[in-house]
Amino acid sequence: MSISTLTPEAARDRLTRGAVLVDVRPPDEFARERIAQARCAPLDRLARGDRTGLPSGAAVIFYCRSGNRTRMGTAMLETCAAGEAYILEGGLDAWKRAGLPVQADPGRPLELSRQVQIVAGGLVLAGTAAGAWLSPWFLLLPGFVGGGLVFAGLSGFCGLARVLMRMPWNRRFRDAVSAASARPPLTKEPS
């Protein structure tokens, strides 16, 4: 089976005819902003073979934020759907540019990956500035952060992400994700 792309308008038309929209982003991104009728099925879960809840006969339209993740995972996504499979061209960003409605919860914390980028970048910037103006010993801080990022990339374990998940602004969301993971996969998120 070959997977093809759909414009946002064509995807909306398919949805009115029974297609199922599947958001392949992680739950924290999905919770912050999504297309209303979408189901959350992160790419990593689909890659592990967990296809529970995917429709057996309906067409499936996969999407992410910009379309890059779905394009890169096209070969794997082709194997996920039992029927017709499509990718939303341009992802959520294109859907919004087309003026189509989304559900957003700006009260949700930023995605954890963005939080890590902000904190790591801030530490590198602060350590470099302090190293230039105060003492070269402060240059150890950007070196430590860089080493941590390399370790995270190689091992898949990010200590900074673990620390950030314990922060008060993330705790409520982490508890909600834990409760949601006890439900069957690919359920529609409440409005």
N, C-alpha and C positions, 0 to 999 in steps of 0.2 A: 504494500500500500504506500502511496506517496502522500506526503503532507503538503498542503499548499497554504498560501497566505490569503487573508481576507482583509479588506479595508474595514475601518470601524463601521461604516454604514452597511456594508455587506454582512458583517458579523451581527449587527443589530437585527437585520432582516432574518438571518438564520436563527437567532434566538427566538424570534416570534414564531418560528416554525418548529420549535422544540429542541434546538441545539442546546448543549450544556456548556457553560463557560467555566473554565478551570484556571485559576490563578496559581502559577507555579512558584511564587515568591514565598519566603519564610513567613510564618504567622505574624511576626511583629510588623512587617511591611504591609501585609494584608489587613491587619487591624487598623492601621493608620489611614489607609486610603485604598478603595477598591471599587470595582463595578458592582452595583447592588446585587445582581443575581448570581454572582460568581461563587464558586466553591474553592476552598483553599486546599491545594495538594502540592506541597513543596517539591521542587525538582529532586532533592536528595531522597525523599521518600519514594517517589516514582522510580528513581534509579535503582533503589533497593528491591524493586519488584512489587511494592505495595500498591495495588490498583483497586483496592476495596472501595466501592462506591462509584467507580466510573461507570457510566451507563453502558448497557450491553448493546443497545441498538441505536441510540441517538448519536447525532454528530457531536463532536467535542471540539471546542475552540480553546486553545491554550493561549495564555498571555502572561507577561511579566511587566515590569515598569516601562522599558523602552523597546522591547523586542529582542534585545541581544541574548538574554539567557535562553529564551525559547528557540531562537535561531541556532544557537550553539548546541542545544539539546535535541535538535530535530530528529536525528536518527533514533534516539531513545524514546522520544514522544510518539513516534510512528508506531512503536510496539505497544503503547499504553492503551490506545483506543481500539475497541472491538469493531467500530464502524468508521464512518468518515472522520478525519481529523484535520484540523486547521490551526494556523497560528494567526493571532491578531497582529496584523502589520503595524509596527510602531508601538505596540503595547498600550498600556494605560495612558501614556503621554499622548499618543495619537488619538485615543478615544476622547480625551479631554479637549484636545485641539479641535476635534470635530464638533465640539459643543454638546457632547452626549453626557448624561448625568453620571456622577460618581457619588459614593458614600465616603465621607471623610470624617475622621475623629481627631481634630487637632489637639485634643487633650491627651492623646496617647503619646508616650515618649517617642523620640526619634528612634529609628531602627538601630539596633545594637551595633551593627557594623559602622554606621555613621558616628555613633557616640565614641567608638574606639578610635576612629579616624580623627575626630575633634580633640580628644584627650591626648592621643599620641602626638599629633601635630603640635598641640599646645606645649607639651613637655619638651619636644625637640626645639621648638622656637624659643621657649624660656631658657632652656639649658644653653643653647647657642648664644643668645644675647648675654646671659649672665657670664658665660665663659669669655666672651669678647670684652665685656666691660668690668667685670668684678674679679674673677679668678679663673684660670684655665681648668681648675678642678671641676668646674660646673660642666665642662664638656663631657664628663663621664655620663651625665644624664642623657644626652641624645644618643650616646653610644649604647647605653643600657636599653633605651627604648628601641633602637634599631636592632639590637640583638634579640630583644623580645619579639619583635615583628618577624624576624627571620625564623626564630624558633616556632612561632605560631604558624607560619606558612608551611614549615617542614613537618610539624607534628600534628597540626590540626587542633592544638590546645592553645587557647589564648587566655592567659592569666588576667589581662586587663579586662577582657569581656566578662570573665567570672566575677571580678570585683565590681564592675559596673552593674551587673545583674542584681547585685545585693543593695544597690542604692535605692533610697526610698521611692524615687520617681519610677523605677522599674519594678519594684517589688509587687505592686498591685497587678501589673500586667503579667509578670511571671506566674503569679498565682492563678490568674485567669487562663493562661496557656496550659498550665498543669491540669486544671479542671477540664478544659476543652479536650486535652489529649486522652482523657478517660472515655470520651464519647467515641462512637464509630467515626472513622476517617471520612473526609469529604462531605461533612454535613454543612449546610448553609449556615453562615454566621448570622446571629440575630441583628436586626437593624438597629 
